[in-house]
């Protein structure tokens, strides 16, 4: 059996948590080379069905609002965003036949601000079969890019890096990505390899909690200003590396994902 036929024969079926949900846990980041630096912080994201708009009481919306224009090509609606996600799969040769549901792991706006270093979109059939995952990456320069992958039975996939994220890494290398999605745990782990060397590891993981008004209020109270924290921590991390004289790589012109 060829590799393509073997991949096509693998049927990955996921047990999706009740949505919408908050994924409450931690984010871990380790730079392995050329100098080692690691950090781990408390963290939460949202797990949403793109066919079900986030519907919270009006008094919670300033600290939890999801806008489709913050993603991919800047969609004007969730329907358009879902269509863009599926086009990302098709663009990279991953069939979307039978896909009816797209589940997104993402940040929501808090007081008008959002920054999503990574958003994952699981593309599923009615029976929960996984057709593919789109990983959308943002950098701090306003750029966006989407990688489309087809995970194996263990949730693993790989893709060539071709987007500038950190000023201390160029656009070469390969990402090894591992996904997990069930009612007990949600996680996305990314490892960057270059020339046989592990360069960095990033993992976001947590337990999904049904997004009731009480759980949303409790989570926001214990993890205040999450997107603002993410932005600040990334910039502080960069300043520390710059202060240690880690070489800065040339930055290409910023681009937004153009799939429409």
C-alpha positions as MATLAB code, in Angstrom:
seq = 'XXXXXXXXXXXXXXXXXXXXXXXXXXXXXXXXXXXXXXXXXXXXXXXXXXXXXXXXXXXXXXXXXXXXXXXXXXXXXXXXXXXXXXXXXXXXXXXXXXXXXXXXXXXXXXXXXXXXXXXXXXXXXXXXXXXXXXXXXXXXXXXXXXXXXXXXXXXXXXXXXXXXXXXXXXXXXXXXXXXXXXXXXXXXXXXXXXXXXXXXXXXXXXXXXXXXXXXXXXXXXXXXXXXXXXXXXXXXXXXXXXXXXXXXXXXXXXXXXXXX';
ca = [
       0.000    0.000    0.000;
       1.342    3.431   -0.926;
       1.834    6.152    1.700;
      -1.035    8.138    0.156;
      -3.354    5.131    0.221;
      -2.313    4.317    3.780;
      -3.086    7.883    4.888;
      -6.444    7.738    3.122;
      -7.251    4.444    4.863;
      -6.722    5.897    8.312;
      -9.975    7.047    9.854;
      -9.523    9.324   12.846;
     -12.729    9.804   14.833;
     -12.854   12.428   17.576;
     -15.096   12.769   20.604;
     -15.665   16.520   20.678;
     -16.456   18.180   24.036;
     -19.696   20.033   24.580;
     -19.340   23.463   22.958;
     -18.726   26.294   23.473;
     -16.054   25.509   26.027;
     -13.131   27.150   27.765;
      -9.856   25.234   27.574;
      -8.147   26.091   30.849;
      -4.564   25.017   31.409;
      -1.054   26.170   30.534;
       1.161   27.201   27.656;
       4.762   25.951   27.566;
       7.544   27.288   25.378;
      11.158   26.137   25.176;
      13.842   27.505   22.879;
      16.443   24.770   22.583;
      18.935   26.337   20.160;
      21.168   28.302   19.803;
      20.534   29.178   23.451;
      18.116   27.561   25.864;
      15.244   29.465   27.423;
      11.951   28.106   28.710;
       8.769   29.417   30.285;
       5.341   28.122   31.292;
       2.284   30.210   32.131;
      -1.353   29.737   33.069;
      -3.511   30.037   30.007;
      -6.966   29.614   28.551;
      -8.510   29.604   25.099;
     -11.962   29.073   23.638;
     -13.186   25.972   21.831;
     -15.953   26.991   19.431;
     -18.077   25.510   16.670;
     -17.981   27.943   13.714;
     -21.659   27.188   13.053;
     -22.617   28.315   16.566;
     -21.820   31.966   17.351;
     -20.639   32.699   20.870;
     -23.787   33.754   22.720;
     -23.007   35.207   26.137;
     -24.934   37.642   28.326;
     -24.418   41.232   27.212;
     -22.469   42.077   30.375;
     -19.811   39.445   29.535;
     -19.270   40.406   25.895;
     -16.635   43.105   26.554;
     -14.344   40.407   27.963;
     -15.275   37.568   25.598;
     -16.116   38.332   21.969;
     -15.120   36.345   18.892;
     -14.777   38.185   15.579;
     -14.257   36.295   12.304;
     -12.338   39.231   10.796;
      -9.487   38.490   13.220;
      -8.689   35.297   11.276;
      -7.348   34.116    7.915;
      -8.296   36.571    5.162;
     -10.480   38.687    7.444;
     -13.876   37.048    6.965;
     -17.008   39.116    7.493;
     -18.974   36.225    8.994;
     -18.460   32.838   10.624;
     -19.896   31.212    7.504;
     -17.220   32.864    5.373;
     -14.507   31.969    7.881;
     -15.598   28.319    7.792;
     -15.457   28.379    3.990;
     -11.947   29.880    4.128;
     -10.792   27.110    6.471;
     -12.032   24.449    4.053;
     -10.340   26.212    1.134;
      -7.067   26.052    3.061;
      -7.411   22.261    3.175;
      -8.328   22.054   -0.517;
      -5.437   24.337   -1.488;
      -3.038   21.829    0.049;
      -4.674   18.791   -1.510;
      -6.716   17.596    1.492;
     -10.259   16.543    0.462;
     -13.133   18.262    2.287;
     -15.929   16.027    1.096;
     -18.280   15.279    3.965;
     -16.973   18.035    6.244;
     -19.895   19.645    8.048;
     -18.283   20.959   11.207;
     -15.262   23.132   12.000;
     -14.162   23.409   15.641;
     -11.748   26.220   16.503;
      -9.318   26.523   19.415;
      -8.703   30.246   19.663;
      -8.603   33.397   21.764;
     -11.516   35.796   22.096;
     -11.226   39.552   22.331;
     -10.885   41.033   25.815;
     -11.696   44.748   26.013;
     -11.272   44.978   22.252;
      -7.828   43.326   22.101;
      -6.882   39.916   20.775;
      -3.663   38.242   19.711;
      -3.664   34.635   18.534;
      -0.179   33.165   18.085;
      -1.914   29.919   17.087;
      -5.481   28.973   16.201;
      -6.333   25.361   15.313;
      -9.378   24.385   13.234;
     -10.457   20.716   13.336;
     -12.552   19.849   10.235;
     -15.019   17.035   10.948;
     -17.876   15.076    9.434;
     -21.229   14.576   11.141;
     -19.927   11.327   12.656;
     -16.810   12.999   14.054;
     -14.347   11.746   11.422;
     -11.390   14.098   11.111;
     -10.611   15.202    7.556;
      -7.838   17.645    8.438;
      -6.653   20.469   10.669;
      -5.768   24.022    9.699;
      -3.228   25.732   11.958;
      -3.331   29.515   11.656;
      -0.248   31.341   12.911;
       0.033   35.071   13.628;
       3.198   37.034   14.242;
       3.525   40.305   16.139;
       4.050   42.231   12.883;
       0.478   41.768   11.659;
       1.153   38.763    9.448;
      -1.039   35.667    9.229;
      -0.450   32.283    7.660;
      -2.281   28.939    7.553;
      -0.832   25.435    7.453;
      -3.124   22.552    6.456;
      -2.298   19.062    7.717;
      -3.873   15.615    7.919;
      -2.993   14.046   11.299;
      -2.470   10.302   11.617;
      -4.152    8.000   14.124;
      -1.872    9.318   16.880;
      -2.761   12.939   16.085;
       0.664   13.630   14.527;
       1.456   15.585   11.363;
       4.353   17.511    9.866;
       4.687   20.474    7.528;
       7.482   22.623    6.153;
       7.871   26.011    7.862;
       7.432   28.915    5.458;
       6.243   31.822    7.598;
       8.251   34.308    9.672;
       7.121   34.166   13.297;
      10.055   35.054   15.549;
      12.769   37.628   14.752;
      15.261   34.997   15.922;
      14.185   32.296   13.438;
      14.106   32.375    9.653;
      11.486   30.588    7.556;
      13.357   27.291    7.169;
      12.755   24.030    9.001;
       9.957   21.565    9.602;
       7.148   21.616   12.154;
       6.182   18.353   13.850;
       2.666   18.915   15.243;
       0.596   16.751   17.559;
      -3.106   17.339   18.229;
      -5.405   16.004   20.937;
      -9.112   16.743   21.276;
     -11.558   14.997   23.610;
     -13.789   15.887   26.594;
     -10.878   15.485   29.032;
      -8.005   17.266   27.279;
      -7.308   19.597   24.392;
      -3.749   20.224   23.271;
      -1.613   21.301   20.349;
       2.135   20.701   20.511;
       4.560   22.082   17.921;
       8.239   21.208   17.549;
      10.471   23.013   15.055;
      13.375   21.006   13.617;
      16.085   22.459   11.402;
      18.920   20.439    9.873;
      18.213   17.572   12.257;
      18.294   19.817   15.333;
      15.388   20.624   17.654;
      15.067   24.421   17.696;
      11.995   25.042   19.818;
       8.940   23.426   21.369;
       5.583   25.064   22.073;
       2.604   23.361   23.708;
      -0.811   24.688   24.653;
      -2.962   22.328   26.685;
      -5.891   22.330   29.041;
      -9.148   20.758   30.163;
     -12.340   21.835   28.384;
     -14.943   23.387   30.669;
     -18.487   24.191   29.450;
     -18.727   27.947   28.869;
     -21.510   28.907   31.250;
     -21.697   32.515   32.485;
     -20.371   31.343   35.871;
     -17.388   29.454   34.403;
     -16.560   32.320   32.028;
     -16.613   34.846   34.865;
     -14.515   32.582   37.098;
     -11.950   31.911   34.362;
     -11.601   35.552   33.382;
     -11.246   36.542   37.050;
      -8.429   34.022   37.600;
      -6.773   34.661   34.200;
      -7.379   38.389   33.641;
      -6.562   40.110   30.339;
      -5.355   36.880   28.697;
      -4.687   38.208   25.148;
      -2.952   41.262   26.626;
      -0.794   38.911   28.714;
       0.086   36.848   25.640;
       1.187   39.932   23.704;
       3.229   41.276   26.625;
       4.940   37.971   27.401;
       5.956   37.437   23.771;
       7.496   40.899   23.565;
       9.275   40.520   26.916;
      10.632   37.151   25.827;
      11.954   38.756   22.627;
      13.612   41.588   24.530;
      15.413   39.128   26.803;
      16.726   37.155   23.832;
      17.817   40.364   22.077;
      19.594   41.476   25.265;
      21.492   38.184   25.219;
      22.617   39.056   21.663;
      20.743   36.311   19.875;
      21.071   37.192   16.151;
      18.009   38.751   14.521;
      16.899   37.276   11.193;
      15.741   39.532    8.295;
      11.963   39.947    8.231;
      10.013   39.537    4.975;
       7.128   41.879    4.201;
       4.058   41.178    6.342;
       1.254   39.274    4.636;
      -2.229   38.136    5.553;
      -3.536   34.735    4.536;
      -5.162   35.320    1.160;
      -7.521   32.341    0.922;
     -11.055   33.537    0.127;
];
